[in-house]
Amino acid sequence: MANDLALLGAILRRDFAIFVAKAFETLCPGEIFHDNWHLDCLAHHLALAASGRRIRLIINLPPRSLKSIVASVALPAWLLGHDPFAALSRPATPRN
């Protein structure tokens, strides 16, 4: 049992898409999580943006597609789980 929890923790720290599913389960108990390709794509691109490998990202999805939960709740929680002192907002840099 302890090994299962350790494995789950390792997976949640490594894979943001799986973390999103677990965050949904925690935030919306009793609701059914419909995993779809757009959530994997969104999680992938947000993880790239969070790591600095993608500078700009525009998210265009219809309402009720979990974009707010993924980008505004799960991503900050995931980032703070990796680095509790992370700066989640960055000042805009002046354009040259």
LINURHU-V729806 format. One record per residue. N is the residue number from 1. RES is the residue in three letters. D_FIRST is the distance of its C-alpha to the first C-alpha in Angstrom with 1 decimal. Layout:
# LINURHU-V729806
N,RES,D_FIRST
N,RES,D_FIRST
This chain:
# LINURHU-V729806
1,MET,0.0
2,ALA,3.8
3,ASN,5.4
4,ASP,5.1
5,LEU,6.4
6,ALA,8.7
7,LEU,9.8
8,LEU,10.6
9,GLY,12.4
10,ALA,14.3
11,ILE,15.4
12,LEU,16.6
13,ARG,18.5
14,ARG,20.1
15,ASP,21.0
16,PHE,23.1
17,ALA,23.4
18,ILE,19.7
19,PHE,19.8
20,VAL,22.8
21,ALA,21.0
22,LYS,18.2
23,ALA,21.1
24,PHE,23.0
25,GLU,20.3
26,THR,20.2
27,LEU,24.0
28,CYS,25.1
29,PRO,22.8
30,GLY,24.2
31,GLU,26.0
32,ILE,25.4
33,PHE,24.7
34,HIS,27.1
35,ASP,26.1
36,ASN,29.3
37,TRP,30.9
38,HIS,32.5
39,LEU,29.2
40,ASP,28.2
41,CYS,31.7
42,LEU,31.8
43,ALA,28.5
44,HIS,29.8
45,HIS,33.1
46,LEU,31.8
47,ALA,29.6
48,LEU,32.8
49,ALA,34.8
50,ALA,32.3
51,SER,32.4
52,GLY,36.2
53,ARG,36.7
54,ARG,38.1
55,ILE,40.7
56,ARG,41.6
57,LEU,39.7
58,ILE,41.1
59,ILE,38.8
60,ASN,40.8
61,LEU,38.7
62,PRO,39.8
63,PRO,38.8
64,ARG,35.4
65,SER,33.9
66,LEU,31.3
67,LYS,33.2
68,SER,33.3
69,ILE,29.6
70,VAL,28.8
71,ALA,31.6
72,SER,32.0
73,VAL,28.6
74,ALA,25.8
75,LEU,27.7
76,PRO,28.6
77,ALA,25.0
78,TRP,23.8
79,LEU,26.6
80,LEU,26.2
81,GLY,22.5
82,HIS,23.9
83,ASP,26.9
84,PRO,27.3
85,PHE,31.0
86,ALA,31.7
87,ALA,35.0
88,LEU,34.3
89,SER,37.9
90,ARG,40.4
91,PRO,44.2
92,ALA,46.3
93,THR,48.2
94,PRO,51.9
95,ARG,53.2
96,ASN,55.7
